[in-house]
Each structure stands twice: as structure tokens, then as C-alpha cells.
Amino acid sequence: MPLIKNGRVIADRYVNVLDERALPEGVPVLVPAARFLADAAEILQRDAPVGVIWPNNRKVAELAPYLERLAVVALVFPSFKDGRAYSQARLLRERYGYHGELRATGQILRDQFLFLVRAGFDVLDVAKASDVDAFASALKRYTVFYQTAPEGRTAAARLRLAANTPLSRVGEIA
């Protein structure tokens, strides 16, 4: 499936190693959560980037000790109706300060693209390449939001407050 990042299709440079095969040398890999947790010390000593495929029924707190050394966390949506990975994404970005690639994978729909980005995902594993246009359109559809989110847009209340504040005090708003 194609990956979308910043509104473009990108090549997936990570190899998914879903079984107990040896990890390929010098190649970025994505491994399942159970395998990662069982051999984290060994896996993280590799010379190539490491990512983990994290199911939505595990607590992301288990990843906290490893986040600084993980290049990718792929959160799984087993069904488009199951939104636990949204909460996991917000926790990773806001509570645990994860700055690496956060990938949404599994059953995601075009209607969810904007919400995924707002929750902190920066790469989407989509069903087909034509989803790229839908992704770009979704990101442009709304320019102002009431809620704050990890993706960094300023909330409507802050924009209003800044507009009604004399210029000499704008820098004081925090």
C-alpha cells in the first residue's frame, strides 16, 4: 500500500519482518510489538533504523523507555470504527514527547485523513495511490480549529485573542 507524507506518495524504505526470521543487516526494519519487546536491547543495537508495529490494544507506556531510539511507530487501526490508535498517537506526541515518524496503518478511510494528522500522525499507509489527492484536499478543507492538537495549528480562541490584543502585547500571549 502507498505511504503518504506531506501530501505526496513516498517510498517505504522499511522492511516489515513479521515473523521470527533474522533481521536483514543495514536495512531499516519494522517489527511487531511482541518481537520488539522480547528482544528490544538487541534490536536497538542495529546500525539501521528500527520501527515497531504497535497494536491498538497495548499501552503505549510500554514503549516509553525506547522512544528516543525508535525511528517509526506504526499504530494499527484494525477497523475504521476502532479509534484507539488516535488516543495512542496523542499520548505518544503529547505525554511521551515522541518526535519520530508516527505512521497510521490498517483500515483507515479518506474521511479520517484530517483527524489522523490532527492526532499527530505524519505518515499514512493508505489503500491506493489516488488517496493522495483526497489527503491534500482534506488538509486544505479547514484552516481554523477550536481544539489544540499535536500538529501545531493555533486554536481559534488564540487567534481571536491575538487579533484583539494591541500589537505591543502580542508577544506576551502564551
N, C-alpha and C positions, 0 to 999 in steps of 0.2 A: 504494500500500500504506500502511496506517496506521503511524504512529510511536507508540511507547510511551516515555514518560518519567515516572519516579516513579510507575509503576503506572497511568497514565492515557493515553488517546489524546490526542495533541496535533496541532495543525495544522502541516504542513510549510510554513514560510514561505520556504524556499529554492526557487529555480527551478533545475532541472537544465539546464545548457546543454552538451549532449553533442556538439555539432558546432562548426563554426567561425563560427556566427552571432555578431553583435555582442552583447555582454553588455547586458542591459537596465539602464538607469540607475536608481539609487535603490532597487534590489531586491536582497535577498540572493541570491547565486548559489552553486551547486556546479558545479565544472568538473572534467573529467578530469585526471589527473596529468600526462599529456603536454602538454596545453594549458597547464596551470598552470606547469609548469617552463619552457616555451618563452617565456611572457610574464609571469613572476611579478612583476617590477617594475611593469609597467603594471597588472596585475590588482589588485595590493595597494594601489594608489593610489585605488581606487574609494571613494566615500562610503558604500557599503553593505557589510555583512558578506560575507566570502568564505569559501567552504569548498572542499575538494578531495576528489574521489573517488579513493581510493588503492588500487590493486590489490595483492593479497597476494604478487605476485611481484617487487615493488620494495622496495628497502631504505628503511626509514623515516628513515635517516640523511640521505637527500636532502631531507627536509622540515625538518630541524633549523634551518636558518637562517631559516625563515619561520614557525615555530610560534607565536611571540608575536603574529603578526598574522593568524593563521587562526582563524576563529570555529568551524569544523567540520572534522573529518577523518572522512570516511566510509570505513571499511575494508570491503573486499568479500570475502564468502565465496562463491566461485563454485560450491562444492559443500558440503553439510553435512559431508562427510567430510574436508574440507581445512581444517585448523586453523591455518594460518599467520597469519591475522589476529588470533588470540589472542596470539601472540607479538608481533606488531606493536603491539597495544594495550598490553601490559605495557611494552614498550620506550618507547613514547610517554609513558606516565604516569610510569614509574619512572626511566628513564635520561635522558629529554629534558625531564621536568617539564611536559608539556603539560597545561594546565588547562581548555582549551576543550571543546566538545562532541565526544564521541567516539561515532560512530554505527556500528552494525553493520548491514550491508545485504547483500542477496543471499540465498543459501539457508541460512536459519537455522531451526532446529526448536525446538519448545517445550521439549524436553529440554535444550536448550543455554542457556536463558534465565539460569539462576542462574550458570552458568560465564561467560557473557558479562559479566554485571555484576561478578563477582569479578575478571575480567581488566581491568576499567576502563571498559567501555562504559557510557554513561549514557542513550543513546537507541537503541532497536531498531526497525528497519524490518521489520515483521512481515507475514505473508501475509494475515491477516484480523483484523478488529476483535475477534473472540471470543478471540484470543490474549491480550488484556488480562487476563482472569480467570486464565488459565494462568500469566501472568507474575507476578501478585500472589501466587498460590498457591506458585509456585516460590521466591519470595523469603522467604516465611514458613516454608517447609518445614524449613529448618535454621537454627539460631540460633548455633551454635558451629562453628568450623572449626579444623583443625590448621594449615593453611598461612596465612601472611600474604598479603594481596592489596591492590591499589591502592584497593579500595572502602572500606577503612578499618576493618573489623571486627577486634577484638582476637583473636589466636590463643588456642587452648585452653591452651597452656602458660603464657602470660602471665596468663590468668585464674586458673589454679591457683596460680601463684606469688603473685599478689596476694592470693588468699584465704588463703594460708598465711603471709603476712607480717604482722607486727604493724602496726597502724594508723599508728604513728609513722613507719614506714619505707615506706609505700605510695607516697608522693610521690617516693621515691628511685629507684623502679624505672624504668629507661629502656631 
